[in-house]
Amino acid sequence: MRSADLARPEDLASPVAVIHEGDLGHNISAMAGWCAERSVHLAPHGKTTLAPEIFRRQLEAGAWGLTVASASQAQVAVAAGARRVLLANEVVDPVSVAVLAGLLRDHPDLAVWVYIDSTDGARLLDTACHATGLAGDPAAAARLSVLLELGEAGLRAGVRTDVEALDLARFTAARTGLRLAGAAGFEGVLGSDGAAGAAVARFCRRLVSVTGQLAREGLLAATAQQPAIVSAGGSTYYDVVAHELSGVHEVAGTDHPVEVVLRSGCYVTHDHGLYARSAPAARGGSGPALRPALQVWARVLSRPEPTRAVLDAGRRHLSYDAGLPVPLWIGGTPARRRPLRATVEALSDQHTWLDLGPDTSVAVGEWVGLGISHPCSTFDRWRELLLVDDDASILGTVATCF
């Protein structure tokens, strides 16, 4: 029997991944409103959920477009209704370019942006655009743009110096198959603790400065109908990003319209760990008050010692790359739940090891609710998640496309 045919999660085989409808809806609405108040566009990073139903809800709430990490993810985003897709990655293989070319031809109202950070990458992309016929199709080629990715020394991808950035921009502008439309970067690699804020601000000011130089040299292919873009924004410092990138309008000038695009993704479900500690509202910043919407529910399999309980969910079900899960409650339905005084000591493939507080009552067979840290790497462990209301009744399911 499919989960959608059942009334309550406790009727299901354990474990299950659960999204709380009220919290999900709150986060989507709150982030959309926050961005609108600041006149910045939101293109949520779809790799967080890769769930078409959630994509559609984000778009219906006013998202400017969707961000993805690959051509295959772009296909999912377009099928869900996105007509602006920011592929926040370098694209250097001809197969991916062919996929994008097909999307652009099949959807005349679609626009796509991809990254470059080297002359080798720009040359490969240009060659692929010509090989697929995209460069010879003016209607489609005008809707595939490249963004110059800036990076920081020793970290992830991206041009390391502003001089190199301008040289690459000039090289790109001379390629007949490429259309340079702005600059982008990912400030998340600079850290998520309180000390990273100043570095994030400096990085964003660099993005603004480079974009201004591109505009003044006439290297940007921008019009009033299709403005240039400056983009950044993970899920920790998007408040700093929105504030700093707003200065691009003064630097670029009125003759070069530039739009600010945030790419935050994890806000949609928030979490009980990484972002509960580091998101703007948690730091006292200007971000919206988000709610953790994602949990994994598991059953107690074993009580081998007075201070040990073993659950039937593990690394195959729960993210652990940015912190271990957080025990929230024990007991099943909301009316029967009680707080669980415990910590997660470790995960194995199929098990969670709980350290229990003194006199904690935990029985074999009981349900335990686990909060997660970093939603991306929990979503990609599930093909279907349950959507539930405040009473834990199942409203439907959310399918993923990983």
LUMPAGU-838504 format. One record per residue (C-alpha): residue number from 1; residue in one letter; z, x, y. Coordinates in nm, 3 decimals. Example, Ala and Ser with C-alpha at 12.3 -4.5 7.8 and 13.67 -1.06 7.14 Angstrom:
REM LUMPAGU-838504
NODE seq type      up    east   north
NODE   1    A   0.780   1.230  -0.450
NODE   2    S   0.714   1.367  -0.106
END
This chain:
REM LUMPAGU-838504
NODE seq type      up    east   north
NODE   1    M   0.000   0.000   0.000
NODE   2    R  -0.090   0.133   0.345
NODE   3    S   0.195   0.189   0.590
NODE   4    A   0.047  -0.062   0.835
NODE   5    D   0.107  -0.335   0.576
NODE   6    L   0.482  -0.273   0.571
NODE   7    A   0.744  -0.404   0.808
NODE   8    R   0.983  -0.108   0.840
NODE   9    P   0.968   0.269   0.793
NODE  10    E   1.257   0.262   0.548
NODE  11    D   1.027   0.071   0.310
NODE  12    L   0.811   0.382   0.286
NODE  13    A   0.823   0.694   0.077
NODE  14    S   1.004   0.969   0.265
NODE  15    P   0.938   1.162   0.487
NODE  16    V   0.753   0.983   0.769
NODE  17    A   0.649   1.086   1.119
NODE  18    V   0.731   0.828   1.385
NODE  19    I   0.618   0.769   1.744
NODE  20    H   0.827   0.537   1.958
NODE  21    E   0.595   0.302   2.143
NODE  22    G   0.814   0.247   2.447
NODE  23    D   0.864   0.619   2.508
NODE  24    L   0.497   0.699   2.449
NODE  25    G   0.388   0.433   2.698
NODE  26    H   0.644   0.551   2.952
NODE  27    N   0.524   0.913   2.933
NODE  28    I   0.157   0.823   2.967
NODE  29    S   0.223   0.603   3.269
NODE  30    A   0.472   0.840   3.434
NODE  31    M   0.244   1.143   3.415
NODE  32    A  -0.059   0.948   3.536
NODE  33    G   0.138   0.822   3.836
NODE  34    W   0.280   1.166   3.916
NODE  35    C  -0.068   1.322   3.923
NODE  36    A  -0.213   1.038   4.131
NODE  37    E   0.061   1.081   4.392
NODE  38    R  -0.041   1.447   4.430
NODE  39    S  -0.417   1.386   4.428
NODE  40    V  -0.472   1.609   4.127
NODE  41    H  -0.677   1.515   3.824
NODE  42    L  -0.527   1.503   3.476
NODE  43    A  -0.730   1.612   3.174
NODE  44    P  -0.464   1.606   2.898
NODE  45    H  -0.508   1.871   2.633
NODE  46    G  -0.614   1.671   2.331
NODE  47    K  -0.520   1.935   2.075
NODE  48    T  -0.159   1.817   2.112
NODE  49    T  -0.224   1.499   1.914
NODE  50    L  -0.597   1.495   1.830
NODE  51    A  -0.540   1.121   1.796
NODE  52    P  -0.821   0.898   1.926
NODE  53    E  -0.587   0.603   1.983
NODE  54    I  -0.366   0.813   2.211
NODE  55    F  -0.675   0.958   2.384
NODE  56    R  -0.791   0.607   2.468
NODE  57    R  -0.452   0.514   2.610
NODE  58    Q  -0.446   0.826   2.829
NODE  59    L  -0.795   0.752   2.959
NODE  60    E  -0.712   0.386   3.023
NODE  61    A  -0.409   0.499   3.224
NODE  62    G  -0.636   0.696   3.457
NODE  63    A  -0.687   1.038   3.300
NODE  64    W  -0.986   1.208   3.465
NODE  65    G  -1.101   1.345   3.130
NODE  66    L  -0.974   1.527   2.822
NODE  67    T  -0.925   1.894   2.745
NODE  68    V  -1.013   2.034   2.402
NODE  69    A  -1.022   2.373   2.235
NODE  70    S  -1.343   2.352   2.030
NODE  71    A  -1.674   2.173   1.998
NODE  72    S  -1.545   1.971   1.703
NODE  73    Q  -1.251   1.851   1.912
NODE  74    A  -1.500   1.763   2.187
NODE  75    Q  -1.673   1.530   1.941
NODE  76    V  -1.343   1.349   1.881
NODE  77    A  -1.276   1.322   2.255
NODE  78    V  -1.621   1.182   2.331
NODE  79    A  -1.599   0.932   2.046
NODE  80    A  -1.269   0.813   2.196
NODE  81    G  -1.440   0.745   2.529
NODE  82    A  -1.398   1.065   2.733
NODE  83    R  -1.690   1.132   2.965
NODE  84    R  -1.545   1.448   3.117
NODE  85    V  -1.452   1.712   2.860
NODE  86    L  -1.305   2.047   2.955
NODE  87    L  -1.339   2.285   2.663
NODE  88    A  -1.067   2.534   2.757
NODE  89    N  -1.205   2.822   2.558
NODE  90    E  -1.492   3.066   2.547
NODE  91    V  -1.790   2.934   2.350
NODE  92    V  -1.998   3.215   2.202
NODE  93    D  -2.147   3.076   1.880
NODE  94    P  -2.480   2.890   1.880
NODE  95    V  -2.358   2.620   1.641
NODE  96    S  -2.091   2.506   1.888
NODE  97    V  -2.344   2.511   2.173
NODE  98    A  -2.578   2.298   1.961
NODE  99    V  -2.297   2.047   1.906
NODE 100    L  -2.232   2.029   2.282
NODE 101    A  -2.603   1.997   2.353
NODE 102    G  -2.624   1.705   2.111
NODE 103    L  -2.330   1.533   2.278
NODE 104    L  -2.486   1.576   2.622
NODE 105    R  -2.818   1.434   2.508
NODE 106    D  -2.656   1.141   2.328
NODE 107    H  -2.432   1.056   2.623
NODE 108    P  -2.614   1.075   2.960
NODE 109    D  -2.287   1.007   3.145
NODE 110    L  -2.104   1.300   2.981
NODE 111    A  -2.009   1.624   3.160
NODE 112    V  -1.871   1.932   2.980
NODE 113    W  -1.708   2.252   3.109
NODE 114    V  -1.657   2.570   2.903
NODE 115    Y  -1.502   2.912   2.976
NODE 116    I  -1.646   3.260   3.016
NODE 117    D  -1.454   3.584   3.067
NODE 118    S  -1.711   3.859   2.999
NODE 119    T  -2.075   3.941   3.051
NODE 120    D  -2.115   3.957   2.673
NODE 121    G  -1.980   3.605   2.639
NODE 122    A  -2.192   3.477   2.928
NODE 123    R  -2.502   3.636   2.776
NODE 124    L  -2.435   3.482   2.435
NODE 125    L  -2.377   3.139   2.590
NODE 126    D  -2.691   3.167   2.801
NODE 127    T  -2.896   3.269   2.497
NODE 128    A  -2.760   2.977   2.294
NODE 129    C  -2.836   2.732   2.575
NODE 130    H  -3.197   2.848   2.573
NODE 131    A  -3.220   2.850   2.192
NODE 132    T  -3.097   2.491   2.165
NODE 133    G  -3.336   2.378   2.437
NODE 134    L  -3.045   2.281   2.659
NODE 135    A  -3.153   2.519   2.934
NODE 136    G  -3.496   2.355   2.938
NODE 137    D  -3.352   2.003   2.963
NODE 138    P  -3.257   1.967   3.332
NODE 139    A  -3.076   1.637   3.288
NODE 140    A  -2.849   1.774   3.016
NODE 141    A  -2.815   2.130   3.147
NODE 142    A  -2.686   2.004   3.482
NODE 143    R  -2.390   1.852   3.301
NODE 144    L  -2.283   2.168   3.115
NODE 145    S  -2.087   2.396   3.346
NODE 146    V  -1.894   2.719   3.301
NODE 147    L  -1.556   2.809   3.446
NODE 148    L  -1.452   3.167   3.504
NODE 149    E  -1.131   3.224   3.308
NODE 150    L  -0.872   3.448   3.470
NODE 151    G  -0.607   3.623   3.262
NODE 152    E  -0.321   3.866   3.293
NODE 153    A  -0.304   4.219   3.152
NODE 154    G  -0.172   4.242   2.799
NODE 155    L  -0.182   3.867   2.739
NODE 156    R  -0.444   3.620   2.619
NODE 157    A  -0.813   3.586   2.712
NODE 158    G  -0.937   3.595   3.071
NODE 159    V  -1.079   3.839   3.326
NODE 160    R  -0.810   4.090   3.419
NODE 161    T  -0.898   4.182   3.778
NODE 162    D  -1.042   3.994   4.073
NODE 163    V  -1.315   4.257   4.111
NODE 164    E  -1.421   4.197   3.751
NODE 165    A  -1.410   3.824   3.814
NODE 166    L  -1.651   3.846   4.106
NODE 167    D  -1.885   4.077   3.914
NODE 168    L  -1.891   3.831   3.624
NODE 169    A  -1.954   3.542   3.863
NODE 170    R  -2.254   3.720   4.013
NODE 171    F  -2.388   3.798   3.666
NODE 172    T  -2.341   3.437   3.561
NODE 173    A  -2.504   3.295   3.872
NODE 174    A  -2.817   3.492   3.783
NODE 175    R  -2.846   3.340   3.435
NODE 176    T  -3.096   3.055   3.423
NODE 177    G  -2.908   2.869   3.148
NODE 178    L  -2.563   2.873   3.309
NODE 179    R  -2.405   2.677   3.593
NODE 180    L  -2.089   2.831   3.741
NODE 181    A  -1.856   2.554   3.860
NODE 182    G  -1.517   2.710   3.925
NODE 183    A  -1.223   2.901   3.781
NODE 184    A  -0.947   2.830   3.533
NODE 185    G  -0.653   2.991   3.354
NODE 186    F  -0.350   2.923   3.141
NODE 187    E  -0.018   3.007   3.303
NODE 188    G   0.177   2.918   2.988
NODE 189    V   0.135   3.270   2.851
NODE 190    L   0.360   3.394   3.131
NODE 191    G   0.668   3.234   2.975
NODE 192    S   0.869   2.913   2.968
NODE 193    D   1.206   3.026   3.098
NODE 194    G   1.336   2.994   3.453
NODE 195    A   1.226   3.346   3.544
NODE 196    A   0.859   3.268   3.478
NODE 197    G   0.818   3.031   3.772
NODE 198    A   0.748   3.305   4.027
NODE 199    A   0.488   3.466   3.801
NODE 200    V   0.322   3.128   3.750
NODE 201    A   0.304   3.073   4.126
NODE 202    R   0.145   3.417   4.178
NODE 203    F  -0.109   3.351   3.905
NODE 204    C  -0.205   3.017   4.057
NODE 205    R  -0.245   3.174   4.400
NODE 206    R  -0.480   3.424   4.238
NODE 207    L  -0.683   3.136   4.094
NODE 208    V  -0.706   2.984   4.441
NODE 209    S  -0.807   3.315   4.599
NODE 210    V  -1.082   3.386   4.346
NODE 211    T  -1.217   3.032   4.373
NODE 212    G  -1.232   3.073   4.751
NODE 213    Q  -1.426   3.398   4.716
NODE 214    L  -1.672   3.234   4.477
NODE 215    A  -1.725   2.953   4.726
NODE 216    R  -1.774   3.185   5.024
NODE 217    E  -2.030   3.393   4.836
NODE 218    G  -2.224   3.081   4.744
NODE 219    L  -2.175   3.142   4.371
NODE 220    L  -2.048   2.794   4.288
NODE 221    A  -2.285   2.519   4.183
NODE 222    A  -2.098   2.235   4.351
NODE 223    T  -2.200   1.911   4.517
NODE 224    A  -2.016   1.610   4.651
NODE 225    Q  -2.115   1.424   4.333
NODE 226    Q  -2.007   1.708   4.101
NODE 227    P  -1.747   1.922   4.282
NODE 228    A  -1.628   2.260   4.168
NODE 229    I  -1.307   2.282   3.965
NODE 230    V  -0.995   2.494   3.965
NODE 231    S  -0.780   2.427   3.661
NODE 232    A  -0.452   2.532   3.500
NODE 233    G  -0.141   2.356   3.382
NODE 234    G   0.042   2.365   3.051
NODE 235    S   0.344   2.147   2.986
NODE 236    T   0.617   2.360   3.141
NODE 237    Y   0.516   2.456   3.496
NODE 238    Y   0.263   2.192   3.590
NODE 239    D   0.470   2.111   3.899
NODE 240    V   0.423   2.467   4.027
NODE 241    V   0.055   2.457   3.931
NODE 242    A  -0.009   2.131   4.119
NODE 243    H   0.166   2.263   4.430
NODE 244    E  -0.005   2.603   4.435
NODE 245    L  -0.356   2.489   4.343
NODE 246    S  -0.356   2.229   4.620
NODE 247    G  -0.421   2.519   4.857
NODE 248    V  -0.772   2.559   4.719
NODE 249    H  -0.906   2.298   4.961
NODE 250    E  -0.825   2.514   5.263
NODE 251    V  -0.951   2.835   5.104
NODE 252    A  -1.281   2.695   4.976
NODE 253    G  -1.369   2.498   5.287
NODE 254    T  -1.510   2.151   5.330
NODE 255    D  -1.863   2.267   5.247
NODE 256    H  -1.747   2.352   4.895
NODE 257    P  -1.564   2.054   4.743
NODE 258    V  -1.315   2.168   4.480
NODE 259    E  -1.106   1.944   4.256
NODE 260    V  -0.775   2.042   4.095
NODE 261    V  -0.751   1.960   3.724
NODE 262    L  -0.425   1.983   3.526
NODE 263    R  -0.450   2.022   3.149
NODE 264    S  -0.094   1.939   3.037
NODE 265    G  -0.084   1.788   2.689
NODE 266    C   0.264   1.788   2.537
NODE 267    Y   0.403   1.550   2.799
NODE 268    V   0.258   1.261   2.601
NODE 269    T   0.539   1.268   2.343
NODE 270    H   0.762   1.533   2.503
NODE 271    D   1.021   1.667   2.253
NODE 272    H   1.387   1.739   2.179
NODE 273    G   1.354   2.117   2.205
NODE 274    L   1.115   2.342   2.398
NODE 275    Y   1.004   2.091   2.662
NODE 276    A   1.337   1.911   2.675
NODE 277    R   1.467   2.244   2.811
NODE 278    S   1.171   2.368   3.014
NODE 279    A   0.967   2.076   3.153
NODE 280    P   0.981   2.029   3.532
NODE 281    A   1.241   1.750   3.533
NODE 282    A   1.467   1.954   3.305
NODE 283    R   1.443   2.249   3.547
NODE 284    G   1.513   2.032   3.849
NODE 285    G   1.147   2.034   3.946
NODE 286    S   0.930   1.752   4.071
NODE 287    G   0.790   1.639   3.737
NODE 288    P   0.838   1.289   3.595
NODE 289    A   1.135   1.211   3.372
NODE 290    L   0.980   1.218   3.027
NODE 291    R   1.123   1.082   2.702
NODE 292    P   1.103   1.232   2.354
NODE 293    A   0.880   0.995   2.160
NODE 294    L   0.819   1.181   1.833
NODE 295    Q   1.055   1.211   1.537
NODE 296    V   1.032   1.287   1.167
NODE 297    W   1.250   1.078   0.938
NODE 298    A   1.362   1.225   0.606
NODE 299    R   1.607   1.140   0.329
NODE 300    V   1.905   1.337   0.203
NODE 301    L   1.812   1.480  -0.137
NODE 302    S   2.118   1.685  -0.218
NODE 303    R   2.479   1.756  -0.116
NODE 304    P   2.535   2.082  -0.307
NODE 305    E   2.831   2.192  -0.092
NODE 306    P   3.071   2.016   0.150
NODE 307    T   2.896   2.169   0.452
NODE 308    R   2.541   2.152   0.317
NODE 309    A   2.286   1.871   0.299
NODE 310    V   1.924   1.914   0.193
NODE 311    L   1.648   1.686   0.327
NODE 312    D   1.306   1.613   0.179
NODE 313    A   1.105   1.738   0.480
NODE 314    G   1.023   2.099   0.553
NODE 315    R   0.765   2.330   0.705
NODE 316    R   0.486   2.109   0.570
NODE 317    H   0.613   1.824   0.789
NODE 318    L   0.794   1.977   1.089
NODE 319    S   0.709   2.225   1.362
NODE 320    Y   0.920   2.539   1.374
NODE 321    D   0.715   2.782   1.586
NODE 322    A   0.910   2.705   1.904
NODE 323    G   1.250   2.611   1.766
NODE 324    L   1.393   2.437   1.461
NODE 325    P   1.425   2.057   1.440
NODE 326    V   1.724   1.881   1.594
NODE 327    P   1.930   1.639   1.378
NODE 328    L   1.972   1.316   1.577
NODE 329    W   2.120   1.046   1.357
NODE 330    I   2.185   0.931   1.003
NODE 331    G   2.180   0.581   0.858
NODE 332    G   1.839   0.412   0.866
NODE 333    T   1.784   0.111   1.095
NODE 334    P   1.908   0.141   1.457
NODE 335    A   2.200  -0.095   1.393
NODE 336    R   2.325   0.123   1.107
NODE 337    R   2.269   0.464   1.262
NODE 338    R   2.548   0.697   1.360
NODE 339    P   2.532   1.035   1.535
NODE 340    L   2.485   1.329   1.300
NODE 341    R   2.695   1.638   1.371
NODE 342    A   2.478   1.901   1.209
NODE 343    T   2.240   2.185   1.277
NODE 344    V   1.927   2.298   1.094
NODE 345    E   1.991   2.637   0.938
NODE 346    A   1.645   2.686   0.787
NODE 347    L   1.328   2.522   0.662
NODE 348    S   1.144   2.585   0.340
NODE 349    D   0.808   2.432   0.252
NODE 350    Q   0.949   2.094   0.143
NODE 351    H   1.314   2.107   0.250
NODE 352    T   1.538   2.116   0.555
NODE 353    W   1.876   2.285   0.515
NODE 354    L   2.147   2.118   0.721
NODE 355    D   2.479   2.275   0.813
NODE 356    L   2.725   1.988   0.853
NODE 357    G   3.016   1.963   1.092
NODE 358    P   3.372   1.909   0.961
NODE 359    D   3.431   1.571   0.798
NODE 360    T   3.068   1.466   0.853
NODE 361    S   2.980   1.173   0.628
NODE 362    V   2.640   1.223   0.468
NODE 363    A   2.536   1.053   0.145
NODE 364    V   2.245   1.129  -0.085
NODE 365    G   1.961   0.887  -0.017
NODE 366    E   2.041   0.822   0.350
NODE 367    W   1.778   0.851   0.621
NODE 368    V   1.809   1.124   0.884
NODE 369    G   1.621   1.130   1.211
NODE 370    L   1.496   1.471   1.325
NODE 371    G   1.381   1.554   1.676
NODE 372    I   1.116   1.826   1.700
NODE 373    S   1.040   2.118   1.927
NODE 374    H   0.674   2.161   2.033
NODE 375    P   0.488   1.844   1.934
NODE 376    C   0.149   2.011   1.878
NODE 377    S   0.249   2.174   1.554
NODE 378    T   0.414   1.862   1.416
NODE 379    F   0.112   1.638   1.484
NODE 380    D  -0.123   1.870   1.299
NODE 381    R   0.084   1.828   0.981
NODE 382    W   0.018   1.454   0.961
NODE 383    R  -0.294   1.247   0.907
NODE 384    E  -0.112   0.927   0.999
NODE 385    L   0.199   0.861   1.206
NODE 386    L   0.386   0.533   1.245
NODE 387    L   0.409   0.357   1.580
NODE 388    V   0.743   0.175   1.603
NODE 389    D   0.932  -0.037   1.853
NODE 390    D   1.296  -0.003   1.961
NODE 391    D   1.407  -0.199   1.653
NODE 392    A   1.219   0.046   1.425
NODE 393    S   0.969  -0.222   1.325
NODE 394    I   0.621  -0.082   1.256
NODE 395    L   0.367  -0.184   1.519
NODE 396    G   0.079   0.010   1.369
NODE 397    T  -0.034   0.358   1.280
NODE 398    V  -0.179   0.649   1.473
NODE 399    A  -0.441   0.855   1.290
NODE 400    T  -0.512   1.219   1.370
NODE 401    C  -0.838   1.410   1.328
NODE 402    F  -0.723   1.763   1.244
END
